[in-house]
Amino acid sequence: MLLIVLGLAAVALWVLVRLGKQTEKARRGHWRISATLLGGTCFAGAVLCVAKGSYIWAAALFVAGLYLVLQSRIRTTTPKPAVPVGPQMSKAEARAILGVSENASSADIQAAWKRLMARTHPDQGGSEGLAARVNAARDRLLG
């Protein structure tokens, strides 16, 4: 009886540890939680079946639990959209994006780039596309 209780406690502890590591979006996270709980239940059932002497059912439950746990570990990530690389922008277009004049110095271009990146950077609420255009404009004028 003590072996059964220890086995079930180990399975319960393992499930709690696994659930504590869930860091994904809601839909995928729900599947991972459900699969972990079902897998833990299958493992607990396998422990009970071994204690009762039903080894075929124990093996079946163990395999089912193992399958569920392995499937719940597969993470699906959405790839980040690639920044489209179009034709080279003209210097006039680059100056218009940064808002600098034709005779702007490299310090003026850097200052304009820094000011725009503070607003268009994805970490500051901007988009990757806008930040890429601002970077491309700076590179075109300085490089």
C-alpha positions as CSV (number, residue, x, y, z in Angstrom):
1,M,0.0,0.0,0.0
2,L,2.9,2.4,0.8
3,L,4.3,1.7,-2.7
4,I,1.1,2.8,-4.3
5,V,0.9,6.0,-2.2
6,L,4.5,6.8,-3.0
7,G,3.9,6.2,-6.7
8,L,0.8,8.4,-6.8
9,A,2.6,11.1,-4.9
10,A,5.5,11.1,-7.3
11,V,3.1,11.4,-10.3
12,A,1.2,14.2,-8.6
13,L,4.5,16.1,-7.9
14,W,5.6,15.6,-11.5
15,V,2.4,17.0,-12.9
16,L,2.6,20.0,-10.6
17,V,6.1,20.7,-11.7
18,R,5.2,20.3,-15.4
19,L,2.2,22.7,-15.0
20,G,4.4,25.3,-13.4
21,K,6.6,25.4,-16.5
22,Q,3.7,26.3,-18.9
23,T,4.6,29.6,-20.7
24,E,2.7,29.8,-23.9
25,K,-0.4,31.2,-25.6
26,A,-3.8,30.2,-24.2
27,R,-4.9,27.7,-26.8
28,R,-1.6,25.7,-26.9
29,G,-1.1,26.1,-23.2
30,H,-4.5,24.5,-22.5
31,W,-3.7,21.5,-24.7
32,R,-0.4,21.1,-22.9
33,I,-2.0,21.3,-19.5
34,S,-4.7,18.8,-20.5
35,A,-2.2,16.4,-22.0
36,T,0.0,16.6,-18.9
37,L,-3.0,15.9,-16.6
38,L,-4.2,13.0,-18.7
39,G,-0.7,11.7,-19.0
40,G,-0.3,11.9,-15.2
41,T,-3.6,10.1,-14.8
42,C,-2.5,7.4,-17.1
43,F,0.7,7.0,-15.1
44,A,-1.2,6.8,-11.9
45,G,-3.5,4.2,-13.4
46,A,-0.5,2.2,-14.5
47,V,0.9,2.3,-11.0
48,L,-2.5,1.0,-9.6
49,C,-2.6,-1.7,-12.3
50,V,0.9,-2.9,-11.4
51,A,-0.1,-3.0,-7.8
52,K,-3.2,-5.1,-8.7
53,G,-1.1,-7.4,-10.9
54,S,-2.7,-6.4,-14.2
55,Y,0.5,-5.9,-16.2
56,I,-1.1,-5.7,-19.7
57,W,-3.3,-2.8,-18.7
58,A,-0.4,-1.2,-16.8
59,A,1.7,-1.3,-20.0
60,A,-1.1,0.1,-22.1
61,L,-1.7,3.0,-19.7
62,F,2.0,3.7,-19.4
63,V,2.4,3.9,-23.2
64,A,-0.7,6.2,-23.5
65,G,0.7,8.4,-20.7
66,L,4.1,8.5,-22.3
67,Y,2.5,9.5,-25.7
68,L,0.5,12.3,-24.1
69,V,3.4,13.6,-22.2
70,L,5.7,13.6,-25.3
71,Q,3.0,15.3,-27.4
72,S,2.5,17.9,-24.8
73,R,6.2,18.8,-24.9
74,I,6.2,19.7,-28.6
75,R,6.2,23.5,-28.8
76,T,4.8,25.2,-31.9
77,T,6.2,28.5,-32.7
78,T,5.0,30.9,-35.3
79,P,7.9,32.2,-37.4
80,K,8.4,35.9,-37.4
81,P,7.6,37.5,-40.7
82,A,10.7,38.3,-42.7
83,V,11.3,42.0,-43.5
84,P,10.7,42.2,-47.2
85,V,13.9,43.3,-49.1
86,G,12.7,45.4,-51.9
87,P,14.7,47.6,-54.4
88,Q,17.3,49.9,-53.0
89,M,15.7,53.2,-51.8
90,S,16.9,56.4,-53.3
91,K,18.8,59.0,-51.3
92,A,15.9,61.4,-51.6
93,E,13.5,58.8,-50.2
94,A,15.9,58.1,-47.4
95,R,16.1,61.8,-46.5
96,A,12.3,62.0,-46.6
97,I,11.9,59.1,-44.2
98,L,14.4,60.6,-41.7
99,G,13.3,64.1,-42.3
100,V,16.7,65.6,-42.9
101,S,17.9,68.0,-45.6
102,E,20.2,67.3,-48.5
103,N,23.3,68.8,-46.8
104,A,22.7,67.1,-43.4
105,S,25.8,65.9,-41.6
106,S,26.2,62.4,-40.3
107,A,25.5,63.7,-36.8
108,D,22.2,65.1,-38.0
109,I,21.3,61.8,-39.7
110,Q,22.2,59.8,-36.5
111,A,20.1,62.2,-34.4
112,A,17.1,61.9,-36.7
113,W,17.5,58.1,-36.8
114,K,17.7,57.9,-33.0
115,R,14.6,60.1,-32.6
116,L,12.6,58.0,-35.1
117,M,13.8,54.7,-33.6
118,A,12.5,55.8,-30.2
119,R,9.0,55.9,-31.8
120,T,9.1,53.1,-34.4
121,H,11.0,50.4,-32.6
122,P,8.9,47.3,-32.0
123,D,9.7,47.3,-28.3
124,Q,8.3,50.9,-28.1
125,G,5.0,50.1,-29.8
126,G,6.2,50.5,-33.4
127,S,6.3,47.8,-36.1
128,E,9.2,45.8,-37.5
129,G,8.5,47.2,-41.0
130,L,8.7,50.8,-39.9
131,A,11.9,50.2,-37.9
132,A,13.4,48.4,-40.9
133,R,12.6,51.3,-43.2
134,V,14.2,53.8,-40.8
135,N,17.3,51.6,-40.5
136,A,17.5,51.2,-44.2
137,A,17.2,55.0,-44.7
138,R,20.0,55.6,-42.2
139,D,22.2,52.9,-43.8
140,R,21.6,54.4,-47.3
141,L,22.6,57.9,-46.2
142,L,25.6,56.9,-44.1
143,G,26.8,53.9,-46.1
